[in-house]
Amino acid sequence: MTGVVVGRRGRRPAGSGVPLTFEVIAETLRERIRSGGLQPGDALPTQAVLMREFGASSLTVQKAMALLKQEGWAVSRPGKGAFAAHRDHAADDADDLGGPETTAPAGGTTVRIEALERALVEAAQQIADLHSRVETLESGGGERGH
């Protein structure tokens, strides 16, 4: 991906065609799946690997993974990680849903699971942020606080 300028902190000029980092990560993984570099059922790179590869934060990587799951390109297996979805699954979801903004019928188990996964990712990030703040406070002002 040469010549791609990635926005920082989720900001980009209005109307600009500059993709945000999570969009670049998601598109890169989609292309790896489309090209056969990642086969259906293959484990996707871990969050740590993607953070290093793209110089991204954990939240940014989580947003990319949530997008891929929402679009049907990836599936989560609790305790095991994220995996490339079967090609027909990704193609079916894209055709049926018309894009990530569209939702399936309210009774759809997959939709509910994906919504819960997104909420869990957000909650985990909030916990990580709070943990980092506490560590910063303890390391910078721990002795003064006694």
Disulfide bonds with the S-S distance in Angstrom:
none
